[in-house]
Amino acid sequence: MSLTRPRLMRPKWSMKTNFCLSLCLVAVVTLTVLLVLKKSLWTELEILLGILSLFMFIYLFLILYYGVRFDRNERYTVAWSNLGNWLDATSGIDTGGSFTEGGSEAGLLGIVLGFILDLLISICITIIIAVVLWFSVNLLWSTVIILCMPLFFFFSRSLRYVVAKGRSCRRNAGRSFVFALRATLINTVWLYAILEGAHYIAMHKGT
């Protein structure tokens, strides 16, 4: 009887979940740096990039050390809100019975017509509010998706490249450290280059 060593399965992560968590981390760090530090904007941005680079290194090191692979069969869908849900969530607008009260002077027929007008106007206003909310939320969501698509494309491509190049780093702290440090330095250098270029242009424009 032969004993075989059990094969260790590499953890599989979701690219979309990691991207959302990264965006949340960037937002928290950015707000913290901008609100806590009392320095010039360019200095705060340089410090911010340094902090984010540190988190990037830790993230890449963990991915390489644990041999994480990302699910290639993951499907990305965008679900817009349903108008029917907004109609259900929007409470009916009460006209206060103004038309019914106004029609009471014309007798029973006026009361009936006034009640029908109150009901129709209440329904119309409710539908209009629901449509405006539905359109506004979907417009905001569409804007966020459009802005995040290029970031997600870069995030997924660069991360898959790092994972593919670092398959030999699994359970090897030394290799994981070196490869994560190299990838972090490459990304940090061009980010600082963009920042310094923008700073240089701003200075020569007198801003």
Secondary structure, DSSP 8 states (H G I E B T S, - for coil): -----------EE-HHHHHHHHHHHHHHHHHHHHHH--S-HHHHHHHHHHHHHHHHHHHHHHHHHTT-EE-TT---------HHHHHHHS-----TTHHHHHHGGG-HHHHHHHHHHHHHHHHHHHHHHHHHHHHHHHHHHHHHHHHHHHHHHHHHHHHHHHHHHTGGGTT-HHHHHHHHHHHHHHHHHHHHHHHHHHHHHHHHTT-
